[in-house]
Amino acid sequence: MNITKEQIDELNAVVKVAISKDDYEGRVNKILNDYRRQANIPGFRKGQVPLGLIKKQYGKAVLVDEVNKLLQDNLNKYLTEEKLDVLGNPLPKQQDDFDWDSDELAFEFELGLAPNFEVQLKTKKPVVHYKIVADKKMLEDQVDRIKKQYGKLISKDSVEKGFEVTGTFVNEAEEIENRTTIELVKLKSKKAVDALVGKKVGDTVTLKTKGLFKENYLLLSALGITNEKAEKLDAEVTFTIEEINERQPAELNQELFDKLFGKDVVKSEKELKQKIKEDTEKQFEQQSDQKLLNDVTERLIETTKFDLPTEFLKKWIQISGEKMLSEDEAKDEFEKSEKGLRYQLIEGKIIKEHGLQVQFDELKEFAKGFIKSQMAQYGHMNPSEDELENIANRVMGNQDEVKRLSEQLMSQKLLDLYKEKANLKTKEVTYDNFVKEVYQ
């Protein structure tokens, strides 16, 4: 077998593979003899079927199959040994006059080659790195929320502003019947508040759904309806009062602090606000980091210039899927995927040049950290090392989870590299301003 490469240009090449009869004849004959020993053909005893008959019936199919195996194995080996960085897979060139009966078989494959380029992490124009801070209003709101959440409910005879009212919303025509608790401070409609104030348990009031709450999402849970229905709903509902309560805020004392954060971690309202500030800003880091990762990615794609073997890739996309695409469909798919392919090449070069790797031990520790944060969301704040080890071992036994966590850890390594090497400009903003700048 002889394999040679013809360089067309920097991004395209053709590999020629010449296979002689000696390369495949032994393999083909062995399989045909195996077929002969197993064949059950009327008129012949098992194992006594003439080899010529077996060759006539199965020879061509076995030949094609074995030659294709030889091609695949040796072509992949050649690409590896020659260290050819190819995009997609080699594409066989169409040969209309190909003769499978020839003693010498010649095949040609088109290659799309990865481009050579340089990546400059320190771009000329800086990328904004947002530092999201918890402002005074946010801290006060969080303290008020804690005081409410851990406060006491005191039963009342009649509704007053600021109370919580439990009851059932009903509208038979809209198929609404939902028991819920509403806070009067969250009602937007002044008419609704006025209708409820002074009412007692057992009373029924009629309320309009449109503009009922300050936040639209509250209408969904209050009425037990879907978002699509809530957007279109403009109706009247009856609300029958079943409970009336005033929520007495909890006292900010050591008992509450210990309940929230553990014994003596927080000892005053000032320390409480500082702890809330630290925890909140740590959560904000995740959003800030994701924004930074996205922005650096966009900047690198924008500033790292290189050509791709476009025509080869379109052809590869056209024939490599489950079904053959038209030229126009392949062109559209290429245009959709080009940006992702460019960053994939850029990212691969960054990882290689900076020696970024994911080791098993650090991946396991990363998994433990992820598991610990997940458990904390469900109130399990201090899992034992044995618990984390056992769960991590189960996770590491799942290849899909390992792949997902490996990608997350590599993203973290890239993010750390960007923070160290990229041209960043830190901008301090409140969360509200961050949302306005980034999402609106």
N, C-alpha and C positions, 0 to 999 in steps of 0.2 A: 504494500500500500504506500502511495506517495501523496503527500499533502503539500501544496504550495500556496502562497498568498500573492495576489496582484493588487498593489495599492492604486486605487483610482484617484483619490485625492485625500486630503487630511482626515475626512470624515467617512469615507466609503472605501471598501475593499471587496475583492472577490477571492474566496478560498476555493481552490480546485482540488478535488480528491479523486485519485485514480486507484481503482480496486481491481486486482487481477484475480483470475480463477483460483489461484493458489490460496488467496486470502479467505475465501469462503467455502471452497469445495468440500473440505473435510467436515465442516460444521453442518452443511446441507446434507451430505451423505449420511452422517450419524443420525440426524433427525428422521430422514427417510427410512433408514434401516429400523429405527425404533417404531415408526409407523407400520412397517412391514410386519414386525413381530406381533403387533397388537391388532392388525386389520382383520375385520370379519367381512369377507366379500363372498357372495354366493358362488359355488363352484370350486372354491379353493379351501384347503384346510388352513386353520389359523397358523400364521407364521410361514406359510408356503406360497403366499401371493408373489408372483414375479415382480422383482424390483422395477422393471420397466413399466409395469402397470401402475405401481405406486408413484413413480416419477411423473407419468403422464397425468395422473389425477391430482397430485399434490406438489409436484416439483416446482412449478413457477411461484406458487404462494409461499412455499418455504424459502425459496431463493430470495424473493423480495423481502420477506420478514428478516432473514438473517443479514442481508446486505444493509438494511435499514438500521439494524442493531449495531453492526460494525461502524456504519457512518456516524451514528449518534455517539457511541463510545469514543471513537478516535477523534472526531471533530471537537468534542468537549475537552478531551485530553490535550489536543493541539492548542486550543484557545487558552487553556490554563498554562501550559508550558511556555507559550509565546507571550504570556501576560498581556493578551489583547483585551482591552476594556471595551466590551461591546454593549450596545443598547438594544433592548429587545432580544430576539433570537435570530440566528442565521436563517436567511430565507432561500430555499432552493430555487435556482433559476429554471425557468421552463425550457425543456428540451424536447421538441416535437418529434425528432427522429430517433429517440432513444431506443436502443436495442438490448433487451434483457438477455438475449441469447449470445451476445458477444462475450469473448473470453476476457476482454478488458472493458470495465465499466468506468465511465468518467462522469463525475458530478461537480456542479458549481453552486456555490452559496454566496449570496450577497451579505455583507456585514455592514452594519451602521456602527461607527466608532465614536466613543465618547470624546468630546473636545478637550484640548489642553487650555487651561486658563488659570488665572491667579485670583485669589479672594483677598480683598482688603477689608478686614473687620473695622478698622478705624476709618470710616467714611468721612468725606469732606464735610457734609452737612450732618450735624448731630441728630440723634434720635432722642425724643423726649422720654425720660424715665419718670413716671408719675410716682410721687410719694403721697399717698392718701392719708390724711390726718382726721382724727375724730375731733370735731369742734365742740365748743361749750354747749350748744343747743343739743347736739347728739348725745352728749354725756348726761345732760339733765333728763332728756327723754328716756334714756336707758335706765337711769335711777328710778324715774317715775314708773316705768314698766315693771321693774323689779318689785317696787313697793306694792303695786297693784297685784302682780302675780302671786305674791306671798302674803297678801293681805287677807282680811276676814270678810265674809259675806254676812251682812246683817239684814234679816228679813224686815220688810216695811209694809205698811198697810196700803199706801197709795204711792203712785209714781211721782217722782220729782226729777228735775234736770240733774244729769250726772249719775242716775241710777242705772242698774242693769235689769232688764225685763225678760223673763222667759215665757214663751208662749208658742202658739201654732199658727203659721200662715196658711191660708186656704184660698184657692180659686179653682173651683171645679172645672170650669171651661178650659183652663190652661193646665189642668191635671197637677195642681200644686197643693201639697199638704205636707208641711215640714215644721217640725218642732225645733226651735232654736233659741238662743239667748242673744239679745241685742243690747248694745251700750248706746244710750241716748246721745253721748258725746260724739258718736260716729255717724249720727244721722245728719244728712245735709239739708233735708226738707224741714223748714221751720214749721210748716203746717202739720207735719208728722209729729214733731216734738210736742206742739200745742195739743194735738189730738190725744197724746198719751199721758201728758202731765195731768195728775189728779185722778186718773183711773185706778180701779182696784182689781184684785184677783177675781176672775170670772167675767170682767167686762170685755167687750169686743169693739175694736175700732176698725175703720176702713182706711187703708193707706194706698197711695199711688206708687207704683214701682219705679216710674221714671224719676231720676234724681233723688231717690230715697236715701242713699248713702253717700258719704264723702268719697269713698273709694269704690269703684265699680265691682271689684272682685268680691266685696262683702255681700252684694246682692246674690251671687251664685250660691254661697254657703247658706245664707239666710233662707232662701226659697228652695234650695236643693235642686237647682237647675243647671244646665250646661251653659258654657260661655256663649255659644251660638244663640241659644234661646234668650239669654240675658240681654244680648246686644239689641235684639228686636223687640223685647217685651215692653209694652206700654199698656198696663192694665191696673185694675184695682184689686187689692187682696184684703181679706179680713185677717185681723190678728187678735186672737183670744188670749188674754193674759192668764198665766198659770202661777207665776212667781214674780215677786218684786223684791229686789235686793239692793242694798247700798254696799259698795265695796270699801271697807275701811283700810286705808293703806297700811302696810306693815311698818313697824318701827325699825329704823336703821340702827340695830344694836349688834352686839358681839354674837348673839345666838344666830342671827340671820347671816352675818358675815361667815361664821364657821360652817353654816349649812350650805352656803354657796361655794366656798373656796377651800374648806378644810380649816382645821383649828389654827387660829392666830395668824393665818396668812394675810388677812386684812383686819385692821383694828380701828378704822375710822372712816367717816364718809369721804374724806379727802383721799385716803388710800383706796377706797372702793372705786372712786372715779378714775384714779390712776390705773388700777387693775383693769377696769373696763376699757380705758383708753388703750392700754397695751394689748389686750386680747382682741379688741376690735380692729386695731391697726394691723395686727398680725394676720387677721382674716382678710383685710383689704390687700395685703401683700400678694395674695394669690391672684386677685384680679389685675393688680398692677403688673405683676410678673407676666401674666398671660398677654396683656397688652404690649408689654415690652418685647416679648418673644415674637408676637405677630408683626410688630413694627420693624424690628431688626430684620426679620425674614423678608418683608416687603422691600426694605432698603437694599438688602444684599442682592435680591433679584433685579432691582432697578439699576444698581451700579456695577454688577458683575456681567460683563458683556462676553458672549461667545456664540458661535454658530452651532446649529444642530444638523444632523443628517436628515433634514425635513422630509424629503421625498421617500427615503427608506422607511422612516417612522410611519408615514401615512400608509405606505404599502403594508407594513407589518401590522398596523392597527386594522387594516382592511381585511386581512385573512386570519388573524390570530384569535379572534373571538369565537363564540359558539356558532355564530352564523356569519357568512360572508357579508361585508358591508359594501355599499356602492362607494365610488370615489368621493362623492360629495359628503356622504355620511362619515367616511374616514377622515376627511378634511375637517369636518366639524368636531369630531372626537379629538383630533390632534390639537386643535385650537383650544378646546376645553382643558386638555391635560398638559399643555405646553408649560404653563407657569409652574405647576406642581413638579414636572420633570426637571425643570431648570433648578428649582430649589433642592430637589433630591440630589442632583449632581453637586450643587454648592455645598449642601450639608455633608455629603459623603467626603468631599475634599477637606472640609474643616475638621471632621472627625479624624481623618487619616493624618492630616498635618499636625494636629495637636494631641495625637495619641489618646483620644477619648475612648475608653472601653468600659463595658459593664461586666464586673466580676461577680461570680456567684454569691460570695459572702456579702458584698455590699448590696446586691439585689435583695438578699434575704433580709438584711437590716432595713432596707427601704420598704420592703413589704410589711415588716413589723410596725414601722412608723405609720404606714397607711392604715393598717388594721387598728392600731391604737387610736388614731383620729376618728375612725368609723365607730369604734366602741364608745368613744367619748360623746358622740352625738346621741347615743341612746342611754346616757347617764352612767356608763361604766368608766369611771375616770382613772382608776388605778389598777389595770389588769396585771396579773403576775407575769413574770418572765416565762414561766412554764406554759401559761395560757397562750401568750404571744408566740412562743416557739411551736406549740402544737398546731395552732391555726396557720402559721407561716409555712410549716412543713406541708400541710394539706394544699395550700395555695401554690406552693412551688412544684407540686405534683401535677398541676393543671397547665398544660402547654399554652393554652390560650391566655391564661392569667399571667404566665411568665412573660409571654410576648408583650402583653399590654403594659405590665409593670416595667419591662425593659425599655419600652419606648418612652414611658413617663420619666424614668431615671435618666435616659439619654437626653431628653428635653431639658431636664434639670441641669445636667452637666453643660449643655450648650448655653443655657441661660446664665449659669455662673461664669462661663467663658466670655459671653457678651458683656456682662457687667464689668469684667476685668479689662477686656481688650477693646470693646467698641467705643465709638465716640458718642457719649451719652450726655444729656443735659437734664439735670434733676429739676422737676417742677412740683412744688408742694401745693396740693389742692384739697378741699373738702370733698367728701364723697359725692355730695350733690353736684358740685362743679365738675368732678370727674365724669359723672354720668352725662352731664350736659355736653362736655367737650368730646367725649368718646362715642356716645350712642345717639346723640340728637343732631 
